[in-house]
Amino acid sequence: MNLKTVLILLVLALATIFALVCVLLTRGVKPATCEPQSLSRQEGKHSDQSLVFADLTPEEMVQVVRYLQHSLGVPLVDASQANPSDNCIYYVDVQLPTKAEALGFLDRGGRRPPRQALAVVYFGNQPDPNVTEYVVGPLPKPTTHQDITVQKYGGKLPYHRRPVLGKEYEQIAGYLRRTAFPTALTFLNRVFDYDGTNLAALTSAPRGFQSGDRNTWFALFHNVSGYFLHPVGLEVLVDHSSLNVSQWQVRKVFYNGQYYEDLVQLESEFQQGRVKVDPVTRAPPDGGFSSMQPRAPPRAPFPLQYEPHGPRYSVRNNQVVSWVWSFAFGVNVNTGIRLFDIRFKGERIVYEISVQDAMSVYGSNCPGGMSTRYMDGSFGIGRFTYPLVRGVDCPYSATYVDTHYLVETETPEMHKNSICIFEQNSGSPLRRHYSNLQSLYYGGLTNSALVLRSIATLGNYDYVWDFIFYQNGAIEAKVQATGYMTSSFLYGDGLDYGNRVGDRTLGTVHTHSINYKVDLDVGGVNNTVVAHDMAFESVQAPWSPEHQIQRPRLTKAVLDTEDKAAFRLHSNMPRYIYFAANGENKWGHQRGYRIQIVSFAGKHLPETSLMERAISWGRYKLAVTKRKEEEPTSSSIYNQNDPWTPTVAFADFINNETIVNEDLVAWITTGFLHIPHAEDIPNTVTVGNGVSIFLRPYNYYDIDPSIYSPDGVFFTSEQDSSVCEVNHIACLSKSASCLPILPPFTYDGFQNLTRL
């Protein structure tokens, strides 16, 4: 083939492609492209006003630390190296403005609220050790600080309430390895083949029985991958209440069902042959049955999600905007993801949705398990929001956002790609109808929803936090649990507390409870709580009075006080509870947003427990209170280590105040009971382990707003549904024929980690 022939063929090919493009354009179909839409093609618009809710930048964090180092008048040790007897900065986070300040700025053209930081400082090196909270500002160059501790909590924060630093855990591990374990080397060597590195410890909490206690049970496991499933039967109670590490002591030892005063006694009785030993086979380094290494080689790739014309949303700074939704987002170091100023078609629906705390109550016949009531906010849900894995944790082509923290260090840390935003196609219709009576037609709408996700790893458990925004104006806050269960050594009556999942491994029964704060502003700030339900009434049939009809009747009630709007966890609750606005829709009904809870929670800790008030939010599946700046959270990071004198007791929020036409907050608890079983090995799946809350429009609109979605499909029996002008779905084979240009796979999740 000569050059002339090649050129002729090339010209003919280009002409054919040009003709095809012309045909497609004349049929109303654009050639496929995977280029992202410009913001101008989306109906929503970004606003820098969202920055009023923005997390601190690394530069701001650095400035706050420098200011505190020069302004507090005491030496500050880097928390990563601090002894209990030192002063150190625990964390620095943003101090959000009051709601009045924020709304004055957002809605009424008021001045931008001053940018401020919250700094939590441990003062261990002074006559009266305590924890102090400061507001530092204005940013970016702070010049003042204010001690808000007494104002915020009604008194000083005793030092024993402070969350345990990573350094303190490291020192406990060193104390066990260098001081405690050498007193029982014969036992450890013969029973566990102990070499100084092959045992791992897991903390329990709370730490004692009364205020001031700091005694922690540490359960020992084989130090292998998935060690949570390899208990060895030894647990040690360490008293680390003294600020002098050299004065720490072992207060009690548990092994295989028996208690000993300390490791010295265990060693003595072991050498005398009075210890019942149940050897545990040493697990392989990969964990064996606990390994997450796939048991099968990869085959054809799993289905991928992609956007034929790029994302239909945009992310700028701390704001997400789509054609109908907009919201600001941030991450609190203690409680994780929180959203502000959520608007649908430009109208604010929610001022704030935020996680308040996540709690687990365990059962076991071993001391560490039976005493554990984890309050995850104290450990830090937000700070343990790690990088996400493309294609597994989120769709491969999702938009990924970095987060920054300053916790237990003087230098900010970045968790790369730790938030993802994407639009997902659920694979089912949001609504549809096929009409085969009278007129013949089909109408439907794809259920695509905008999702913001983060995943927090808190020791053994991984929580997948989703906020989902639907085209009909509904919002879902969802959490799914995965990761590893914690386990106890199986002995005696262990099967009364769970299921056997290994040779000597007991999967222990436990609950998960999650509390949300939902500050709805339905048609304005002032709302009223209304309950609708149904009841059967017996009536005589009007056309046949001798016969009775049991007919459902709508029941209506205004819940006018906080006590009436507080529903115990397993009590009956009206099926429709909604925040009602002052205005009405076209049909004369109060515009409202309904709260719907999807939960299968276990029982709440009995109120006879001396620590129950610290988690009293768990008493209620729903409680509505008058919004107050002095009641910003339902829990506190200081409750975990002193639940007997809780810093924040949510039950005190409910005091029968009137809640008619007021700025209101809904506090919602959802959760599930987990009885571990064989299929939780190697670890728990998300399927069936998810709970959520929905906020759904209830007469808020005159019609379902999703009818205006450009994704809708409608055709009649008289139309050709394969024609693009009739049904845009019919054009997918042409307009969505491209493949996405995927970014390269990278992962930064192992940065800034310390092995203890």
Sequence and secondary structure as in RCSB ss.txt:
>XXXX:A:sequence
MNLKTVLILLVLALATIFALVCVLLTRGVKPATCEPQSLSRQEGKHSDQSLVFADLTPEEMVQVVRYLQHSLGVP
LVDASQANPSDNCIYYVDVQLPTKAEALGFLDRGGRRPPRQALAVVYFGNQPDPNVTEYVVGPLPKPTTHQDITV
QKYGGKLPYHRRPVLGKEYEQIAGYLRRTAFPTALTFLNRVFDYDGTNLAALTSAPRGFQSGDRNTWFALFHNVS
GYFLHPVGLEVLVDHSSLNVSQWQVRKVFYNGQYYEDLVQLESEFQQGRVKVDPVTRAPPDGGFSSMQPRAPPRA
PFPLQYEPHGPRYSVRNNQVVSWVWSFAFGVNVNTGIRLFDIRFKGERIVYEISVQDAMSVYGSNCPGGMSTRYM
DGSFGIGRFTYPLVRGVDCPYSATYVDTHYLVETETPEMHKNSICIFEQNSGSPLRRHYSNLQSLYYGGLTNSAL
VLRSIATLGNYDYVWDFIFYQNGAIEAKVQATGYMTSSFLYGDGLDYGNRVGDRTLGTVHTHSINYKVDLDVGGV
NNTVVAHDMAFESVQAPWSPEHQIQRPRLTKAVLDTEDKAAFRLHSNMPRYIYFAANGENKWGHQRGYRIQIVSF
AGKHLPETSLMERAISWGRYKLAVTKRKEEEPTSSSIYNQNDPWTPTVAFADFINNETIVNEDLVAWITTGFLHI
PHAEDIPNTVTVGNGVSIFLRPYNYYDIDPSIYSPDGVFFTSEQDSSVCEVNHIACLSKSASCLPILPPFTYDGF
QNLTRL
>XXXX:A:secstr
  HHHHHHHHHHHHHHHHHHHHHHHHTT          GGGSS    GGGGGG    HHHHHHHHHHHHHHSSS 
   GGG  TTSEEEEEEEEE   HHHHHHHHHH       EEEEEEEE SSSS EEEEEEEESSSS  EEEE HH
HHHSS EEGGGS   HHHHHHHHHHIIIIIGGGGHHHHHHHH   SSSEEEEE SS SSSTT  EEEEEEEESST
TGGG EEEEEEEEE  SSSGGG EEEEEEETTEEESSHHHHHHHHHTT S         TT GGG  S SS   S
       TTS SEEEETTEEEESSEEEEEEEETTTEEEEEEEEETTEEEEEEEEEEEEEEEE  SSHHHHT EEE
HHHH TTTTB    BTTTB TT EEEEEEEEESSSS EEEEEEEEEEEEEEEEEEEEEEE SSS EEEEEEEEEE
EEEEEEEETTEEEEEEEEE TTS EEEEEEEEE   EEE  TTGGGSEEEEETTEEEE EEEEEEEEEEE SSSS
EEEEEEEEEEEEEEEETTEEEEEEEEEEEEEEEE BTTTTEEETTS   SEEEEEEEEE TTS EEEEEEEEE B
      TTSTTGGGGGGGGEEEEEEE  TT   S  TTSTT TTS S  GGGG S  B SSEEEEEEEEEEEEE 
  GGGSS B STT EEEEEEEEESSSSS GGGG TTEEEEETTS TTSTTT GGGGHHHHT            TT
TT    
